[in-house]
Amino acid sequence: MNLLTLPQTAATVFSWAITLNGAQVSDFGGIRFSFAVNGLGTSGCCSSQLEFSVYDPINFYGDMLLDGAEVTVSCHELYFTSQTYFCDKISVSKNICGFTCYDRICKTDKLIDISEFSFGEDGTVSADGVLSAVCAQCGFSGYGSSGTGLEYIKFTKGQLENTACRRVLELISEAMCGVWVCNDGMLYLACLGGGDFGDYAHCEDYSEIDFQGKARITALSMTNSDTGEMLNFGGTENGAVITIDSPFASEELGLAVWGRIENYVHTGWQCDTADITLDSTLKNMSSLIFRRADIEGDKLFVTSSEFTADSTGIYFSGGAAPYNEWNYADYLERGLNSRVQIGKTVGNVRIGNDTLCFVNKSKASAGRSAGSGKAEKYGFSVGENGVTEYDGAMISKAHPSQSVYTDGADGTDILTVKWNADNIAQDRQFKFTVTGKGTSEEKVTAMIFPDGTSMSLEGF
């Protein structure tokens, strides 16, 4: 074990440079990079955060509107590559202007444009096609992955319409059991158990590491959220279980994921300070791997980290939460995020623990503003053979484009309802049995529906 003595490189002065929309920033300090993955890193998008402060006595920056402004950070004396961030928030207090910025992952909140997508005969497009579009639309130089399985993921048009690029990435990460990071301008899927990915922090001087237990993955439970099909892998030994709920779940994808995570061992740990100034391998601040130079083959997975930078070098602190902390919290957060996303998608539907109902939006808003505390709800029930009864009326805003009534000489009249004049396949025909046709005794005695069922009529 090495005990940290700071600073290791006191004789060298490291000169940092920051630009804001291409212009050099002066009188800055307090450079801090940080990130935290969701739980163990089995889903989501991990955006690296940059914070720094600027002495601003004339309020030059404080008076500017800088939302989304491009910020770069570099250091000439180090191997550190110039990184691009985007301004999200500015705070001003006592001549100090504080900046909070995020890497390019923050650009994925826009809706994905699918106008130029080519869907196959099965109505789907590959994950490769979708990811290439996300990269082009959000400014990434490309994408990569530390694990196989992307070839088994295909999107339907319905899954992509009115969907944010970030949500698309989240769906892929959930299915692949990994987390997206921005690595030197590239979108990268760091898959659990997928070996090395991205850069890593490599150090010789570090404070004592507090190890907080281990957990071995012994089972994978994968459920197709569209069909309800459940797939299980492993499970013959006691240990940690990874659960995946995804519309892309399949035997092939499950085997690809299980091949990576089977017997993967998660280690909980925390390191308060490590000097990584002379690390020639660290090219950016999205490192998910920490290595101790004095231990051969050492590799510790990082779920949260903080890098501070100044004229003496770069210093790391971080670690990974123990299994008993991330497991339950991750489960709750993923469930909550899923409900929020469903709520955004379906609008007037409210989802409870064991209920689903339709909500009158105007009534709900009025109720909150008036302080009644009650929103007007309408439930429904499903009986045998799929017969559904609703508490309110179901009204469709779609109307047929044309209705054609054909007078049949053989006693069978036909009403053809056209929903789309250009698509005969959508036509619906209703047949009427007529007796005494053309006489005062003419009657309609039966009606045959488009699905072939019939109904007897009297008095028509």
C-alpha positions in Angstrom: 0.0 0.0 0.0 1.3 3.5 -0.9 0.5 6.5 1.3 -0.1 9.7 -0.7 2.3 12.5 -0.2 1.2 15.7 -2.0 2.2 17.2 -4.2 4.2 14.6 -6.1 5.2 17.1 -8.9 5.6 20.3 -7.0 8.5 21.4 -9.1 6.4 21.5 -12.2 3.7 24.1 -12.8 0.9 22.9 -15.0 -0.8 25.5 -17.1 -4.5 24.8 -17.8 -6.5 26.5 -20.5 -10.2 27.1 -20.8 -12.1 28.5 -23.8 -15.7 29.7 -23.9 -17.2 29.8 -27.4 -13.7 29.8 -28.7 -12.4 32.7 -26.6 -9.8 32.2 -23.9 -10.9 32.5 -20.3 -8.6 34.1 -17.7 -8.5 34.3 -13.9 -10.2 30.9 -13.4 -9.7 28.2 -10.8 -11.4 25.4 -8.9 -11.5 23.0 -11.9 -13.5 19.9 -11.0 -14.6 17.0 -13.1 -17.1 14.4 -11.8 -19.5 11.7 -12.8 -21.6 8.9 -11.3 -23.2 6.0 -13.1 -26.6 4.6 -12.3 -26.2 1.9 -9.7 -23.7 -0.7 -10.9 -23.6 0.7 -14.4 -26.3 -1.7 -15.9 -28.3 1.0 -17.7 -28.4 4.7 -18.5 -26.3 7.6 -19.9 -23.4 8.9 -17.8 -22.7 12.5 -18.5 -19.4 13.9 -17.1 -19.7 17.2 -15.3 -17.2 20.1 -15.3 -17.2 22.9 -12.8 -14.9 25.9 -12.5 -14.9 29.5 -11.2 -13.9 32.8 -12.8 -13.0 36.0 -11.0 -15.4 38.4 -12.6 -15.4 41.9 -10.9 -17.1 43.7 -13.8 -19.7 40.9 -14.2 -18.6 40.3 -17.7 -19.7 36.6 -17.7 -22.5 37.1 -15.2 -24.4 39.4 -17.7 -24.1 37.0 -20.6 -26.6 34.4 -21.8 -24.4 31.3 -22.1 -26.8 28.4 -22.0 -25.3 25.7 -24.3 -22.1 27.6 -24.8 -19.1 25.4 -25.8 -16.4 25.1 -23.3 -13.0 23.3 -23.8 -10.4 22.4 -21.2 -6.8 21.4 -21.9 -3.3 21.3 -20.3 -0.2 21.6 -22.3 2.1 19.8 -19.9 0.0 16.7 -19.6 -1.3 14.0 -21.9 -4.7 15.2 -21.1 -6.7 15.7 -24.4 -8.8 18.9 -24.9 -12.3 18.1 -23.8 -15.5 19.7 -25.0 -18.3 20.6 -22.6 -21.5 22.6 -22.8 -22.5 25.3 -20.3 -25.7 24.4 -18.4 -25.7 26.8 -15.4 -24.0 30.0 -14.2 -24.0 31.3 -10.6 -22.7 34.7 -9.5 -21.7 35.7 -6.0 -19.2 38.3 -4.7 -17.4 38.8 -8.0 -17.0 35.0 -8.5 -18.8 33.5 -11.5 -19.3 29.7 -11.2 -19.8 27.5 -14.3 -21.5 24.1 -14.4 -21.0 22.2 -17.7 -21.7 18.7 -19.1 -20.1 16.7 -21.9 -21.8 15.9 -25.2 -24.2 13.4 -23.6 -26.3 16.4 -22.7 -27.1 16.9 -26.4 -29.1 13.7 -26.6 -32.2 15.2 -25.1 -33.5 16.1 -28.6 -36.0 14.0 -30.5 -34.5 11.6 -32.9 -35.2 12.4 -36.5 -36.3 9.2 -38.3 -37.5 10.9 -41.6 -34.6 9.3 -43.5 -34.8 5.9 -41.9 -35.3 2.8 -44.1 -37.3 0.2 -42.3 -37.0 -3.4 -43.5 -39.8 -5.7 -44.6 -40.3 -6.7 -41.0 -40.9 -3.0 -40.1 -37.7 -2.6 -38.1 -34.3 -0.9 -38.3 -31.1 -2.2 -36.8 -29.4 -0.7 -33.7 -26.5 0.2 -35.9 -28.7 2.4 -38.1 -30.3 4.0 -35.1 -27.0 4.7 -33.3 -25.4 6.1 -36.4 -28.3 8.5 -36.7 -27.9 9.5 -33.0 -24.2 10.2 -33.5 -24.9 12.3 -36.6 -27.7 14.3 -35.0 -26.0 14.9 -31.6 -22.4 15.5 -32.8 -20.6 12.4 -31.8 -17.7 11.2 -34.0 -19.0 7.6 -33.8 -19.9 4.9 -31.4 -18.4 1.8 -29.9 -19.2 -1.0 -27.4 -17.2 -3.2 -25.1 -19.7 -6.1 -25.5 -21.5 -8.0 -28.2 -25.3 -8.1 -28.5 -26.2 -5.0 -30.5 -26.8 -7.1 -33.6 -29.8 -8.6 -31.8 -31.5 -5.2 -31.2 -34.0 -3.8 -33.8 -36.3 -0.9 -33.4 -39.8 -0.5 -34.8 -41.1 2.8 -36.0 -43.4 3.1 -33.1 -40.5 2.8 -30.6 -38.7 5.7 -32.3 -41.5 8.2 -33.1 -41.5 11.2 -30.7 -38.7 9.6 -28.7 -35.6 11.5 -27.5 -32.2 10.2 -28.5 -31.3 9.8 -24.8 -34.3 7.4 -24.4 -33.2 5.4 -27.4 -29.7 5.1 -25.8 -31.3 4.1 -22.5 -33.4 1.3 -24.1 -30.2 -0.1 -25.7 -28.2 0.2 -22.5 -30.9 -1.5 -20.5 -31.0 -4.4 -22.9 -27.2 -4.7 -23.1 -26.5 -4.3 -19.4 -24.2 -1.3 -19.8 -23.9 2.5 -19.5 -23.2 5.1 -22.2 -20.3 7.5 -21.8 -18.7 10.1 -24.0 -15.1 9.1 -24.6 -13.0 11.6 -26.5 -15.9 12.7 -28.6 -17.1 9.2 -29.2 -20.3 7.6 -27.8 -19.3 4.5 -26.0 -21.3 1.7 -24.4 -19.4 0.4 -21.4 -20.9 -3.0 -20.9 -20.8 -4.7 -17.5 -18.2 -7.4 -17.5 -17.1 -6.3 -21.0 -13.4 -5.9 -20.2 -11.5 -2.6 -20.6 -13.4 0.3 -22.0 -12.5 4.0 -22.4 -9.5 5.4 -20.5 -8.5 4.5 -17.0 -6.9 6.2 -14.0 -3.5 4.7 -13.4 -1.5 5.9 -10.3 1.4 5.2 -8.1 0.5 7.4 -5.1 -2.8 6.9 -3.4 -4.3 7.0 0.0 -5.4 3.8 1.7 -8.3 2.2 -0.1 -11.4 1.2 2.0 -12.7 -2.1 0.5 -16.4 -2.6 1.3 -17.1 -6.2 0.3 -17.7 -8.2 -2.9 -20.6 -9.7 -4.8 -20.6 -12.3 -7.6 -23.2 -12.4 -10.3 -24.6 -15.9 -10.5 -27.9 -15.4 -12.4 -29.5 -13.3 -15.1 -33.3 -12.8 -15.4 -34.4 -11.2 -18.7 -38.1 -10.4 -19.5 -39.4 -9.2 -22.8 -41.6 -6.2 -21.7 -43.7 -6.5 -24.9 -44.5 -10.2 -24.9 -44.0 -11.1 -21.2 -41.6 -13.9 -22.2 -39.1 -14.7 -19.4 -35.6 -16.0 -19.9 -33.4 -17.2 -17.1 -29.6 -17.9 -17.2 -27.5 -19.4 -14.4 -29.1 -19.5 -10.9 -27.6 -22.7 -9.7 -25.5 -20.9 -7.0 -26.3 -18.2 -4.4 -25.2 -14.7 -5.5 -26.3 -11.5 -7.1 -29.0 -11.6 -9.7 -29.1 -9.1 -12.6 -32.7 -8.3 -13.9 -33.3 -6.9 -17.4 -36.8 -5.8 -18.6 -36.6 -4.9 -22.3 -38.6 -5.0 -25.5 -35.5 -6.4 -27.2 -35.1 -9.4 -24.8 -34.4 -12.7 -26.7 -32.6 -15.9 -26.3 -29.7 -14.7 -28.5 -29.3 -11.4 -26.6 -29.6 -13.1 -23.2 -26.8 -15.5 -24.1 -24.6 -12.6 -25.3 -25.1 -10.6 -22.0 -24.8 -13.7 -19.8 -21.5 -14.6 -21.5 -20.1 -11.3 -20.2 -21.5 -11.1 -16.7 -21.5 -14.7 -15.6 -19.4 -14.9 -12.4 -18.5 -11.1 -12.7 -17.4 -9.9 -9.3 -18.3 -6.4 -8.1 -16.1 -4.9 -5.5 -17.2 -2.0 -3.2 -14.4 0.4 -2.5 -13.5 4.0 -1.8 -10.3 6.0 -2.3 -10.1 9.5 -0.8 -7.1 10.8 -2.8 -4.9 9.6 -5.6 -2.3 11.5 -7.6 -2.7 10.7 -11.3 -0.8 13.7 -12.6 1.8 11.7 -14.5 -0.6 9.1 -15.9 0.1 8.9 -19.6 -2.9 6.7 -20.3 -5.6 9.2 -19.1 -6.9 11.2 -22.1 -10.2 12.5 -20.6 -12.2 12.5 -17.4 -14.7 9.8 -18.2 -12.6 7.1 -16.6 -14.5 4.0 -15.3 -11.4 2.0 -14.4 -8.9 2.7 -11.6 -5.6 0.9 -11.5 -2.8 0.8 -8.9 0.6 0.7 -10.5 2.2 -1.4 -7.7 -0.3 -4.2 -8.1 0.0 -6.3 -11.3 -3.2 -6.7 -13.3 -5.1 -4.4 -10.9 -8.5 -3.1 -12.1 -11.2 -1.5 -10.0 -14.5 -0.5 -11.6 -15.5 3.1 -10.7 -19.2 4.1 -10.3 -18.5 7.6 -9.0 -15.5 9.8 -9.2 -14.2 13.3 -8.8 -11.1 14.8 -10.5 -9.6 18.1 -9.3 -7.1 20.0 -11.3 -4.7 22.8 -10.5 -1.2 24.0 -11.2 0.3 21.1 -9.2 -1.5 18.3 -11.2 -4.6 16.1 -11.2 -6.0 14.3 -8.2 -8.7 11.6 -8.1 -11.2 10.5 -5.4 -14.0 8.0 -5.9 -14.9 4.4 -5.8 -17.8 2.0 -6.2 -20.8 1.5 -3.8 -21.1 -1.9 -2.2 -23.6 -4.4 -3.6 -26.2 -4.0 -0.9 -26.3 -0.2 -1.5 -26.6 -0.1 -5.3 -28.9 -3.1 -5.8 -32.1 -1.9 -4.2 -31.6 1.8 -5.0 -31.0 0.9 -8.6 -34.2 -1.2 -8.7 -36.3 1.7 -7.3 -34.8 4.3 -9.6 -35.2 2.3 -12.8 -38.9 1.6 -11.8 -39.6 5.2 -11.2 -37.9 6.3 -14.4 -39.9 3.8 -16.3 -43.2 5.1 -14.9 -42.3 8.7 -15.7 -41.4 7.7 -19.3 -44.7 5.8 -19.7 -46.6 8.8 -18.3 -45.0 11.1 -20.8 -45.9 8.8 -23.6 -49.5 8.0 -22.9 -50.5 11.3 -21.4 -53.9 10.9 -19.8 -53.2 7.5 -18.2 -52.3 7.3 -14.6 -50.4 4.3 -13.3 -50.6 3.1 -9.7 -49.2 0.1 -7.9 -52.0 -2.2 -9.0 -54.3 0.1 -11.0 -54.4 1.9 -14.3 -57.0 4.6 -15.1 -57.8 7.4 -17.5 -57.5 10.9 -16.0 -59.4 14.1 -17.2 -56.4 16.5 -17.5 -58.5 19.6 -17.2 -60.2 18.3 -14.1 -56.9 17.3 -12.6 -55.4 20.7 -13.2 -58.5 22.5 -11.9 -58.5 20.2 -8.9 -55.0 21.0 -8.0 -55.4 24.7 -8.4 -58.7 24.8 -6.5 -57.2 22.7 -3.7 -59.8 19.9 -4.0 -57.0 17.3 -4.1 -59.1 15.1 -6.3 -58.7 14.5 -10.1 -61.5 13.0 -12.1 -60.7 9.4 -12.9 -62.3 6.8 -15.1 -61.4 3.2 -14.7 -62.1 0.1 -16.8 -62.5 -3.6 -16.4 -61.7 -6.6 -18.7 -63.9 -9.6 -18.7 -64.0 -13.0 -20.5 -62.9 -13.1 -24.1 -61.3 -9.6 -23.9 -64.6 -7.7 -23.5 -63.7 -4.4 -21.9 -66.1 -2.1 -20.1 -65.2 1.6 -19.6 -66.5 4.0 -17.0 -66.6 6.7 -19.6 -67.5 6.9 -23.3 -64.8 6.0 -25.9 -64.9 8.5 -28.7 -62.7 8.2 -31.8 -61.6 11.3 -33.6 -61.0 9.2 -36.8 -63.8 9.3 -39.4 -64.3 7.2 -42.6 -63.3 9.1 -45.7 -66.2 7.5 -47.7 -69.2 5.2 -47.4 -70.6 3.3 -50.4 -74.0 1.5 -50.3 -74.5 -1.1 -53.0 -78.1 -2.3 -53.8 -77.8 -6.0 -54.3 -80.3 -7.6 -56.7 -79.9 -11.0 -54.9 -81.4 -9.7 -51.7 -78.0 -8.8 -50.1 -77.1 -5.1 -49.8 -73.5 -4.1 -49.0 -72.3 -1.0 -47.1 -68.6 -0.4 -47.7 -66.9 1.9 -45.2 -63.6 3.3 -46.6 -61.1 4.7 -44.0 -58.4 5.4 -46.5 -59.4 6.0 -50.1 -55.9 4.8 -51.2 -55.8 1.6 -49.3 -58.5 -1.0 -50.1 -57.1 -3.3 -47.4 -58.6 -1.0 -44.8 -62.2 -1.2 -46.3 -64.8 -2.7 -44.0 -68.0 -4.3 -45.4 -71.4 -4.7 -43.7 -73.9 -7.0 -45.5 -77.7 -6.7 -45.0 -80.1 -9.4 -45.9 -83.3 -7.9 -47.4 -86.6 -9.6 -48.0 -89.5 -8.4 -50.1 -87.2 -6.1 -51.9 -89.0 -3.4 -53.9 -92.4 -4.0 -52.2 -94.3 -2.6 -49.3 -93.1 -5.6 -47.3 -89.4 -4.9 -47.7 -87.5 -5.7 -44.5 -83.9 -6.0 -43.4 -83.8 -9.2 -41.4 -80.0 -9.6 -40.7 -76.7 -7.8 -40.7 -73.3 -9.5 -41.2 -70.3 -7.7 -39.7 -66.8 -7.5 -41.3 -65.5 -10.3 -39.1 -68.2 -12.7 -40.3 -70.4 -12.6 -37.2 -74.1 -11.8 -37.8 -77.0 -10.2 -36.0 -80.8 -10.8 -36.6 -82.9 -7.7 -37.0 -86.6 -7.2 -36.5 -88.8 -4.2 -37.4 -86.3 -2.8 -40.0 
